Amino acid sequence: MHNTLILIIEDEKSLRENISEIIRHYGYRVISAPSGEDGVKAALELIPNIIICDIMLPGIDGFDVLTRLKQSSQLLSTAFIFLTAKSTRSDTRTGMNMGADDYLTKPFTKEELINSIKARIEKLAKTLNTQNERDKSIEIALDNILVLTKTERKVLTKISEGFTTPQIAQKLSVSQKTIENHRVNISRKLNLSGPNSLINFALRLRGQYS
């Protein structure tokens, strides 16, 4: 059995029940909603891993559902698959530009449905592993912060406060090149790879002591 929770938002009862039955057969947990409003409510309450949503729905349509759910920080990692009878490229492009992860056109086969779900699960797993590795790297850096010099700690503090290299240079009365060298040394000492990792660490450090 899988722990993956999948939400089906589809107004056609027979299709909604058929999709749910197929997904349950493969061991996934399933919940369903007959309208966009009900789907949004269920998603916000239960936080599914994957949402399969028809575009043409009574009340708010699938595009509106996606727009509303994208505003929830709890659903940022939830995969969204559009389901529709339309097959025009403009619909596909619109859905993908809005942040949808996949697009199934009716009629679709059982294999197409399950393959899409499996692809989303694999992507979610990779994202989670990447996040875990990033968090582990940050934890190691926190343990190693004592290796920084007093000046490097000052630079790190300014980074955590959102200041840019030119701004930090001005505040510490040194050249931008000096600050850039400090950033490189801080990253090396803390085993952080790249400027984004240093910024993420600095923000995490600020959160630890704020």
C-alpha positions in Angstrom: 0.0 0.0 0.0 1.1 3.6 -0.7 0.9 6.5 1.6 0.3 8.9 -1.4 -3.0 10.7 -1.1 -4.7 11.7 -4.4 -7.6 14.1 -4.7 -9.9 13.7 -7.7 -11.9 16.8 -8.6 -14.4 15.8 -11.3 -18.1 16.7 -11.7 -19.1 13.7 -13.8 -20.0 11.0 -11.2 -19.3 7.9 -13.2 -15.9 9.2 -14.4 -15.0 10.3 -10.9 -15.8 6.9 -9.4 -14.0 5.1 -12.3 -10.8 7.1 -11.8 -11.0 6.6 -8.0 -11.5 2.8 -8.5 -8.4 2.6 -10.8 -6.2 4.5 -8.4 -7.4 2.5 -5.4 -6.6 -0.7 -7.3 -3.0 0.4 -7.5 -2.9 0.9 -3.7 -3.1 4.7 -3.5 -5.4 6.5 -1.1 -8.1 8.5 -2.8 -10.6 11.2 -2.0 -12.9 13.0 -4.4 -14.9 16.1 -4.9 -17.7 16.9 -7.4 -17.0 20.6 -7.8 -14.2 23.2 -7.7 -15.4 24.7 -4.5 -15.5 21.3 -2.8 -12.2 20.4 -4.2 -10.5 23.5 -2.9 -12.0 22.8 0.6 -10.8 19.2 0.6 -7.3 20.1 -0.6 -6.9 22.7 2.1 -8.1 20.4 4.8 -6.4 17.2 3.8 -3.3 18.4 1.9 -3.1 15.7 -0.8 0.1 14.7 -2.5 -1.4 14.8 -6.0 -4.6 16.6 -7.3 -6.2 15.4 -10.6 -8.7 18.2 -11.6 -11.0 18.5 -14.5 -10.9 22.0 -16.2 -14.7 22.3 -17.0 -16.3 22.3 -13.6 -19.5 23.8 -12.2 -18.9 27.0 -10.3 -15.2 27.7 -10.3 -13.3 25.9 -13.1 -10.0 24.0 -12.9 -7.9 27.0 -13.7 -9.5 28.9 -10.8 -8.9 25.8 -8.5 -5.2 25.8 -9.4 -4.9 29.6 -8.8 -6.5 29.3 -5.4 -4.5 26.4 -4.3 -1.2 27.9 -5.4 -1.8 30.6 -2.7 -1.5 28.0 0.1 2.0 27.4 1.4 1.0 23.9 2.5 0.3 22.9 -1.0 3.5 24.1 -2.7 4.8 20.5 -3.1 1.4 19.1 -4.2 1.5 17.9 -7.8 -1.4 19.1 -10.0 -2.7 17.2 -13.1 -5.3 18.7 -15.3 -8.0 16.5 -16.8 -10.1 17.7 -19.7 -11.9 16.8 -22.8 -10.2 19.7 -24.6 -7.1 18.9 -26.6 -6.1 22.2 -28.0 -2.6 23.4 -27.5 -3.7 26.7 -26.0 -5.4 24.8 -23.1 -2.3 22.8 -22.5 -0.1 25.8 -22.7 -2.4 27.8 -20.3 -2.4 25.0 -17.8 1.4 24.5 -17.8 2.0 28.2 -17.6 -0.1 28.3 -14.5 2.0 25.7 -12.8 0.3 22.4 -13.6 2.6 19.4 -13.6 0.8 17.3 -16.3 -2.2 17.2 -18.6 -4.4 14.3 -19.4 -6.9 14.5 -22.3 -10.1 12.5 -22.2 -10.4 9.7 -23.2 -7.3 8.4 -21.6 -6.2 4.9 -20.8 -5.6 3.4 -17.4 -1.9 3.2 -18.2 -1.7 6.9 -19.0 -3.4 7.8 -15.8 -1.2 5.6 -13.6 2.0 6.5 -15.5 1.3 10.2 -14.9 0.7 9.6 -11.2 3.9 7.5 -10.9 5.9 10.2 -12.6 4.6 12.8 -10.2 5.5 10.6 -7.2 9.0 10.1 -8.5 9.5 13.8 -8.9 8.1 14.5 -5.4 10.5 12.0 -4.0 13.5 13.6 -5.7 12.4 17.0 -4.5 12.1 15.7 -0.9 15.5 14.1 -1.1 17.0 17.3 -2.4 15.4 19.3 0.4 16.6 16.8 3.0 20.2 17.0 1.6 20.0 20.8 1.7 18.7 20.8 5.3 21.5 18.3 6.3 24.1 20.5 4.7 22.8 23.6 6.6 22.8 21.7 9.9 26.5 20.7 9.3 27.3 24.3 8.5 25.6 25.5 11.7 27.8 23.1 13.7 30.9 24.5 11.9 30.2 28.2 12.3 32.8 28.6 15.0 35.5 28.2 12.4 34.7 31.6 10.9 36.7 34.7 11.8 35.1 37.6 13.5 35.0 39.6 10.2 33.5 36.6 8.4 30.7 36.4 11.0 30.0 40.1 10.5 29.7 39.5 6.7 27.5 36.5 7.3 25.2 38.5 9.6 24.8 41.2 7.0 24.0 38.6 4.4 21.3 37.2 6.7 19.8 40.7 7.0 19.4 40.9 3.2 22.2 43.2 2.3 24.0 42.9 -1.0 27.8 42.7 -1.5 28.1 46.5 -2.4 26.0 47.4 0.7 28.0 45.2 3.0 31.2 46.6 1.6 30.0 50.1 2.3 28.8 49.3 5.9 32.1 47.5 6.7 34.2 50.2 4.9 36.0 47.7 2.7 36.1 46.9 -1.0 33.5 44.8 -2.8 36.3 42.4 -3.8 37.1 41.9 -0.1 33.5 41.0 0.6 33.4 38.7 -2.3 36.5 36.9 -1.0 34.9 36.7 2.5 31.8 35.1 0.9 34.0 32.5 -0.9 35.9 31.7 2.3 32.7 31.4 4.3 31.2 29.0 1.8 34.4 26.9 1.7 34.7 26.7 5.5 31.0 25.8 5.9 31.0 23.4 3.0 28.3 25.3 1.2 28.2 25.1 -2.6 27.2 28.3 -4.5 25.9 31.7 -3.6 22.3 30.5 -3.1 23.4 27.9 -0.5 25.2 30.7 1.4 22.1 32.9 1.3 19.8 30.0 2.4 22.2 29.2 5.2 22.3 32.9 6.3 18.6 33.1 6.4 18.4 29.8 8.3 20.9 31.2 10.8 18.9 34.3 11.3 15.8 32.2 12.0 17.7 30.1 14.5 18.5 33.2 16.7 15.7 35.6 15.9 
